[in-house]
Every structure is written in structure tokens, then in C-alpha cells.
Amino acid sequence: SSFLTFRVPERNLMGMLYHYCRPNQNTFMGGPFIWDDTGADMSTCLFTGWDWHQPIPQGADMFDLNMESTYQVQTIDPLREYRYRYNGLECQYDLAFTASREPYYQRQIDGTDDDVRHGMADLVTDSKGEKTGHYEQYGLMNGALKIYDETVQLSDCVVLKDRSWGPRKILIPSEKKRVGYASAMASPDHAFHVWSISHLPWDADPTVDTTEEISSGYYVKDGQLGEVLVGTRRCLERGPDGRPVRE
């Protein structure tokens, strides 16, 4: 799977380009989501272009594919530069992502495969010992997005991109604890990203007025990357539907 999100603060708009492949089924799932302050879930956002169960085109790769739905990804420079295109009836875009630094691989502090940080087990290994992997990478997005009759120019918009691979263990909801996924970028040399996780199972998690432990992440200052060792995340305000508004 690969998740990418960009922010256009002057328009109060965000976008998510997300897709994943199941080669053993020869199926692809994915598409764009675009939203602003008029609606922020899949039923009310500006545009939802998710498509299920498309066949993977012959010769396609994770970051080199051209789907019948018009969802396209092209590798310009591996782990550095990618092009994303879409040509739907109500939404079109041609966007270029450029990474600001190398990916941050989600492993234990010492970088070994033997000791996975709390909350990351289903992303970087599974109970059978089969190796999987996950990384985060931040950078900038440039290009143009047209949604309905509005054209939005993206100029050095902040992006967080991730990638997961390998067999994914299926977890029923009660086994998958609630997580937080926070990131920010002030400049290519000043950024952070953290995972946080609840210690409580779903049926005992009050959600409101809780504090979660940061389980993994990075902090970049003056171009130097550091591992986040300890910390907490707390949601200070939620909307009427329960979604986080301020953290």
C-alpha cells in the first residue's frame, strides 16, 4: 500500500492519494480523496474517487501503473520523485512529488528486525515471522488540481507519503488498538512525524480525555534526523462527530 497526503492551507484543502495491490489476487484498489471545511468524511468530502477490485495491468509496478479508472503513478527517480495523474469527470490533477529526504523506516531504535516498537508489529513483522515493512517520507508537491470548475495550483505543498509491503495480518477491530498519526513540516530541514497508540482495547477505550503514548517517529531539526524516544499525544478538542480538531 501507499498513502500520500498534501495540504493547500491558503485554500483550506487537503488531498489523499491512496492505493494498494494484492498480487496474489491480481487486484488493485485505490483512488484520490479531496476535502475541505465543507465536509471531511467519505460521504461529504469534495471528491471521492476510490475504486475497488480493478485488475492489475500487465507489467505494472507499485509506483508505475496506469489504471482504467485514470489513476496513474509514475516513478521519475526511485525514492525521490514521483508523478501522480488523474482524469476523472469531476476531478483532474497532474502533480509531482519530490522527497525532502530519505524514507524513515519504522523499526526499533537500533534498526534491527528483532525488536519491534510497541504498536508497529502488524506493519513490520507478523506472528509467523514473515517480514513486512513500512516507511514514512515527507516532501513537497507541485502541480495543478481541477475539481469541478475550480482550479487549485499546488506550489511546494507539504506532503507525507508512506509505503507498506509484505503479507498483512488481518486483525478484527477489537484487536486493533486506536492510533494517532501526526505530522508537520515547516521546511525540508524541520519536520516531524509520530505514531501514537492507545493501550486500551476498543471496548474499554473512552476515546475522549485520553493520553496516548508515542510509539515511533522522527524529528528533523536543522536537517538532522533524530528518533522520537518518548512522548505523548493528547486530543484537546473534537468535533460533534468525534473526529479530532485540535491536538
Phi, psi and chi 1 to 4 in degrees:
 res  aa     phi    psi   chi1   chi2   chi3   chi4
   1 SER       -  157.7   66.9      -      -      -
   2 SER  -145.4  129.3  177.6      -      -      -
   3 PHE  -116.3  134.4  156.7   95.2      -      -
   4 LEU  -140.0  131.8  179.3  149.7      -      -
   5 THR  -131.0  139.4 -178.3      -      -      -
   6 PHE  -125.8  154.4   57.6   84.9      -      -
   7 ARG  -122.2  137.0  -65.0   98.2  161.2  139.7
   8 VAL  -122.8   83.7 -170.7      -      -      -
   9 PRO   -62.3  -34.6   18.1  -29.8      -      -
  10 GLU   -67.1  -19.4   61.0  -88.8   18.4      -
  11 ARG  -105.0   -3.5  171.9   57.1  179.8   79.9
  12 ASN    54.4   46.8 -159.7   19.7      -      -
  13 LEU  -128.3  145.1  179.7  143.4      -      -
  14 MET  -132.6  155.0  -69.7 -173.7   67.6      -
  15 GLY  -136.2  150.4      -      -      -      -
  16 MET  -131.8  127.8 -179.8  174.7   75.5      -
  17 LEU  -113.5  114.9  -45.9  179.8      -      -
  18 TYR  -138.0  133.3  177.8   50.1      -      -
  19 HIS  -151.8  156.0   69.0  -82.8      -      -
  20 TYR  -147.1  155.6   60.8   93.9      -      -
  21 CYS  -123.7  144.4  -58.9      -      -      -
  22 ARG  -121.4   87.1  -71.2  175.2  171.1  160.6
  23 PRO   -59.2  -31.4  -22.3   33.1      -      -
  24 ASN   -68.6  -18.4   57.6  -35.4      -      -
  25 GLN  -107.6   -5.6  -61.9  178.4   -6.8      -
  26 ASN    56.4   39.9 -166.8   38.0      -      -
  27 THR  -123.4  147.3   54.3      -      -      -
  28 PHE  -122.6  139.5  165.3   96.4      -      -
  29 MET  -130.6  139.8  -61.2   78.2  159.5      -
  30 GLY   162.5  177.4      -      -      -      -
  31 GLY   155.1  179.0      -      -      -      -
  32 PRO   -93.8  152.5   31.6  -32.4      -      -
  33 PHE  -128.4  131.7  -61.0   86.7      -      -
  34 ILE  -127.3  130.7  -48.1  -64.9      -      -
  35 TRP  -146.7  161.1   68.1   94.2      -      -
  36 ASP  -143.1 -159.5   61.7    8.5      -      -
  37 ASP   -76.0   -0.5   54.5  -20.4      -      -
  38 THR   -85.6  -12.2   63.0      -      -      -
  39 GLY   177.6  136.1      -      -      -      -
  40 ALA  -132.6   17.3      -      -      -      -
  41 ASP  -124.8  176.0   63.5   40.7      -      -
  42 MET   -63.0  -23.6  -68.4  177.0   64.5      -
  43 SER   -90.4  -15.0   63.3      -      -      -
  44 THR  -123.9   -4.0   62.9      -      -      -
  45 CYS   -72.4  167.6   65.5      -      -      -
  46 LEU   -58.1  -42.9  -72.0  176.1      -      -
  47 PHE  -153.7  135.3 -178.9   77.3      -      -
  48 THR  -125.7  120.9  -58.0      -      -      -
  49 GLY  -120.7   31.1      -      -      -      -
  50 TRP   -73.1  134.3 -173.9  -94.8      -      -
  51 ASP  -125.8  139.8  -76.8  -75.1      -      -
  52 TRP  -104.3  144.6  -67.4   94.1      -      -
  53 HIS    55.2   50.7  -56.3  -55.3      -      -
  54 GLN   -88.4  146.2  -61.5  179.0   74.0      -
  55 PRO   -69.2  140.5   24.2  -33.2      -      -
  56 ILE   -71.7  124.1  -60.4  174.5      -      -
  57 PRO   -62.1  149.3  -20.6   32.4      -      -
  58 GLN   -57.5  128.6 -174.5   70.8   28.8      -
  59 GLY    81.9    0.9      -      -      -      -
  60 ALA   -70.7  152.9      -      -      -      -
  61 ASP  -127.8  168.5 -170.9   65.1      -      -
  62 MET   -52.6  -41.4 -176.0   67.8 -165.2      -
  63 PHE  -118.0   25.7  -68.4  111.0      -      -
  64 ASP  -144.7   88.4  -80.9  -65.8      -      -
  65 LEU  -151.5  152.0   46.2   83.1      -      -
  66 ASN  -136.5  100.7 -174.0   -9.0      -      -
  67 MET   -87.7  156.8  -54.2  -53.7  -59.8      -
  68 GLU   -60.1  -27.3 -172.8  176.1   -8.7      -
  69 SER   -71.8   -3.6   65.5      -      -      -
  70 THR    81.7    4.1   74.9      -      -      -
  71 TYR   -72.4  120.7 -175.0   87.8      -      -
  72 GLN  -129.4  141.5  -60.6  179.3   42.8      -
  73 VAL  -134.1  136.8 -174.5      -      -      -
  74 GLN  -135.1  130.5  178.5 -174.0    5.5      -
  75 THR   -83.6  121.7  -62.0      -      -      -
  76 ILE   -93.5  -45.8  -53.2  -59.9      -      -
  77 ASP  -144.6  112.7 -174.8    3.6      -      -
  78 PRO   -52.9  132.9  -26.9   35.2      -      -
  79 LEU    62.5   15.2  -65.2  178.3      -      -
  80 ARG  -134.4  -48.2  171.7   67.7 -178.3  169.4
  81 GLU  -143.8  132.6 -172.2  174.8   -5.6      -
  82 TYR  -137.9  154.0  -60.3   88.4      -      -
  83 ARG  -119.1  132.9 -173.7  177.7 -176.8 -176.5
  84 TYR  -120.0  129.3  -67.6   80.5      -      -
  85 ARG  -135.2  153.0  -74.2  176.8  -75.8 -174.9
  86 TYR  -155.4  140.8 -171.0   77.9      -      -
  87 ASN  -138.2   59.1 -169.0   29.3      -      -
  88 GLY   -81.7  175.2      -      -      -      -
  89 LEU   -68.3  -37.2  -67.7  175.8      -      -
  90 GLU  -108.9   -5.1  -60.3  166.0  -32.7      -
  91 CYS  -150.2  130.6  177.2      -      -      -
  92 GLN  -137.3  144.2  -55.9   89.5   41.6      -
  93 TYR  -152.3  156.6   57.0   74.7      -      -
  94 ASP  -140.6  104.3 -170.8  -15.8      -      -
  95 LEU  -128.6  144.4  -55.2  171.4      -      -
  96 ALA  -120.2  124.4      -      -      -      -
  97 PHE  -101.2  131.2  166.2   73.8      -      -
  98 THR  -123.7  121.8  -57.4      -      -      -
  99 ALA   -70.5  144.6      -      -      -      -
 100 SER   -88.4  -21.5  -66.8      -      -      -
 101 ARG  -162.7 -179.9   64.4  176.5  -56.1  126.5
 102 GLU   -67.3  159.5   70.0  -79.4   -1.2      -
 103 PRO   -63.2  151.3  -20.1   31.7      -      -
 104 TYR  -101.2  114.8  172.0   77.0      -      -
 105 TYR   -87.0  129.6 -173.0   44.3      -      -
 106 GLN   -83.0   84.0  -66.8  -77.8    7.0      -
 107 ARG  -128.1 -179.5  -78.0  -70.3 -172.9 -166.8
 108 GLN   -63.8  163.3 -178.1   58.8  -72.8      -
 109 ILE   -53.2  -39.6  -63.6  -60.3      -      -
 110 ASP   -80.5   -3.2   59.0   10.1      -      -
 111 GLY    82.1    3.8      -      -      -      -
 112 THR   -85.6  166.0   67.8      -      -      -
 113 ASP   -89.2   -2.3  -67.3  -12.5      -      -
 114 ASP   -87.4  -21.4  -60.6  -33.6      -      -
 115 ASP  -133.2   98.3 -166.3    6.1      -      -
 116 VAL   -89.4  137.5  177.0      -      -      -
 117 ARG   -67.7  151.7  -60.7 -170.0   69.8  176.4
 118 HIS   -55.2  129.6  175.2   59.3      -      -
 119 GLY    90.1   -3.8      -      -      -      -
 120 MET  -110.1    1.3  -59.1  -58.0  -61.2      -
 121 ALA   -60.1  -41.8      -      -      -      -
 122 ASP   -74.7  -10.3   63.7  -49.2      -      -
 123 LEU   -96.4  -25.1  -71.8  172.2      -      -
 124 VAL  -123.2   -2.7  -65.1      -      -      -
 125 THR  -167.8  168.0 -170.0      -      -      -
 126 ASP  -134.3  176.7   74.5   11.3      -      -
 127 SER   -67.3  -19.0   58.9      -      -      -
 128 LYS   -88.8   -0.6  -62.2  179.2 -178.9  178.3
 129 GLY    84.3    2.5      -      -      -      -
 130 GLU   -71.3  133.5  -63.4  172.8  -49.4      -
 131 LYS   -83.5  130.6  -62.2  -57.3  178.9 -175.6
 132 THR  -123.9  178.0   62.7      -      -      -
 133 GLY  -154.3  161.8      -      -      -      -
 134 HIS  -157.6  137.5 -179.5   89.9      -      -
 135 TYR  -139.8  159.0   66.7   68.6      -      -
 136 GLU  -115.8  150.4  -95.0   82.5   28.7      -
 137 GLN  -151.5  134.9 -172.9  174.4   31.4      -
 138 TYR  -113.2  159.8   66.7   89.6      -      -
 139 GLY  -177.8 -154.0      -      -      -      -
 140 LEU  -128.3  147.8  -60.4  171.8      -      -
 141 MET  -119.6  136.5 -173.5   77.6   93.6      -
 142 ASN  -134.6  148.0  -71.4  -84.0      -      -
 143 GLY   145.2 -158.2      -      -      -      -
 144 ALA  -132.9  140.7      -      -      -      -
 145 LEU  -125.6  127.5  161.0   71.7      -      -
 146 LYS  -115.6  124.0 -176.4  177.4 -179.2 -178.9
 147 ILE  -127.5  117.3 -176.4  161.2      -      -
 148 TYR    56.2 -120.5  -55.4  106.4      -      -
 149 ASP  -101.0    7.1  -65.7  -33.1      -      -
 150 GLU  -104.0  133.9  178.7 -173.8    7.2      -
 151 THR  -109.4  126.8  -61.9      -      -      -
 152 VAL  -115.1  123.8  179.7      -      -      -
 153 GLN   -89.1  130.6  -64.7  -66.0  -31.0      -
 154 LEU  -102.3  120.9  -81.7   68.3      -      -
 155 SER  -128.1  105.3  178.4      -      -      -
 156 ASP    51.5   47.8  -73.6  -14.5      -      -
 157 CYS   -77.8  140.5  -67.7      -      -      -
 158 VAL   -67.8  135.4  171.2      -      -      -
 159 VAL  -132.5  140.4  169.6      -      -      -
 160 LEU  -119.0  129.2 -178.0   70.8      -      -
 161 LYS  -125.9  139.8  173.9  179.2  176.9  -72.3
 162 ASP  -131.0  173.8   79.8    1.7      -      -
 163 ARG  -153.8  133.7  168.7   79.1 -161.3  -82.7
 164 SER  -125.7  150.9  -60.4      -      -      -
 165 TRP  -152.5  162.4   64.2   91.9      -      -
 166 GLY    96.1  175.8      -      -      -      -
 167 PRO   -63.5  137.0   18.6  -27.8      -      -
 168 ARG  -109.5  120.5  177.2   63.9   61.9   86.1
 169 LYS   -67.8  133.2 -177.4  179.8  179.4 -179.1
 170 ILE   -83.1  122.7  -63.4  175.7      -      -
 171 LEU  -116.9  127.6  -60.2  173.8      -      -
 172 ILE   -70.9  155.8   61.3  173.8      -      -
 173 PRO   -52.9  -38.4  -29.1   36.2      -      -
 174 SER   -67.9  -16.7   61.1      -      -      -
 175 GLU   -95.2  -12.2  -65.8  178.4  -17.0      -
 176 LYS  -103.5  103.1 -178.1   71.1  174.4  177.5
 177 LYS   -72.0  155.6  -64.7 -179.6  173.4   63.5
 178 ARG   -66.4  136.8  179.8  170.7   53.6   85.6
 179 VAL  -126.3  160.7  -60.3      -      -      -
 180 GLY  -117.4  152.9      -      -      -      -
 181 TYR  -142.5   84.6 -167.9   75.7      -      -
 182 ALA  -108.5  141.5      -      -      -      -
 183 SER  -153.0  159.1   67.2      -      -      -
 184 ALA  -158.6  155.7      -      -      -      -
 185 MET  -145.1  114.4  175.6 -177.2  170.3      -
 186 ALA   -87.2  -31.3      -      -      -      -
 187 SER  -163.5  168.4   74.2      -      -      -
 188 PRO   -56.2  -21.5  -29.2   37.4      -      -
 189 ASP  -105.0    8.5  -69.8  -27.8      -      -
 190 HIS  -146.7  104.6 -166.4 -170.5      -      -
 191 ALA  -160.5  163.5      -      -      -      -
 192 PHE  -150.2  159.9   82.2   88.6      -      -
 193 HIS  -151.6  136.1  173.5  -90.2      -      -
 194 VAL  -139.8  146.2  -67.9      -      -      -
 195 TRP   -98.3  140.1  -75.5   80.9      -      -
 196 SER  -130.0  155.8   57.7      -      -      -
 197 ILE  -145.0  141.0 -174.7  168.1      -      -
 198 SER   -78.4  145.5  170.2      -      -      -
 199 HIS   -87.0   -5.1  -71.7  -76.0      -      -
 200 LEU  -101.0  141.0  -58.1  171.7      -      -
 201 PRO   -66.8  161.5   24.1  -32.5      -      -
 202 TRP   -55.3  -41.3  -78.9   31.3      -      -
 203 ASP   -74.4   -7.5   57.0   -4.4      -      -
 204 ALA  -119.8    7.7      -      -      -      -
 205 ASP   -95.9  113.6 -172.9  -11.0      -      -
 206 PRO   -75.1  -14.8   28.8  -35.0      -      -
 207 THR    70.0  -49.3  -55.1      -      -      -
 208 VAL   -85.5  142.6  179.1      -      -      -
 209 ASP    58.0   44.4  -65.8  -30.7      -      -
 210 THR  -117.3  161.7   63.6      -      -      -
 211 THR  -126.4  129.1  -61.5      -      -      -
 212 GLU  -109.6  147.8  -74.4   76.1   50.3      -
 213 GLU   -81.1  134.8  172.2 -165.9   -9.0      -
 214 ILE   -72.9  126.3  -69.9  175.1      -      -
 215 SER  -102.7  -22.9   59.1      -      -      -
 216 SER  -165.5  155.7 -177.7      -      -      -
 217 GLY   157.3  177.8      -      -      -      -
 218 TYR  -133.9  159.2   61.0   79.4      -      -
 219 TYR  -137.8  122.9  175.9   47.2      -      -
 220 VAL  -108.1  124.2  176.5      -      -      -
 221 LYS  -134.4  130.6 -177.2  178.3 -179.7 -178.8
 222 ASP    52.9   34.8  -62.5  -30.6      -      -
 223 GLY    81.1   -2.9      -      -      -      -
 224 GLN   -99.2  127.7  -61.4  -62.4  -50.2      -
 225 LEU   -90.6  131.7 -177.5  142.8      -      -
 226 GLY  -126.2  149.3      -      -      -      -
 227 GLU   -79.6  139.5  -59.2  -93.1    5.2      -
 228 VAL   -83.2  116.8  177.3      -      -      -
 229 LEU   -89.6  -45.9  -60.2  179.2      -      -
 230 VAL  -142.0  159.7  -64.9      -      -      -
 231 GLY   162.6  173.9      -      -      -      -
 232 THR  -136.5  158.4   57.6      -      -      -
 233 ARG  -125.9  133.3  174.7  -99.2 -172.2 -175.1
 234 ARG  -135.2  130.8 -175.2  170.0  179.6   82.0
 235 CYS   -86.3  119.1 -179.1      -      -      -
 236 LEU   -90.9  -22.0  -57.5  176.1      -      -
 237 GLU  -152.6  138.4 -179.3 -176.8   -6.6      -
 238 ARG  -125.8  151.4  -67.8 -176.5  179.0  -88.5
 239 GLY   -76.7  174.3      -      -      -      -
 240 PRO   -58.1  -27.3  -22.2   32.6      -      -
 241 ASP   -89.0    1.4   56.7   -1.6      -      -
 242 GLY    94.6   -8.3      -      -      -      -
 243 ARG   -73.3  148.3   62.0 -172.4  171.8   92.2
 244 PRO   -63.5  135.9  -20.5   32.5      -      -
 245 VAL  -111.8  -39.1  173.9      -      -      -
 246 ARG  -141.2  136.1 -168.8  162.1   56.9   98.4
 247 GLU  -124.0      -  -61.5 -171.8    6.9      -
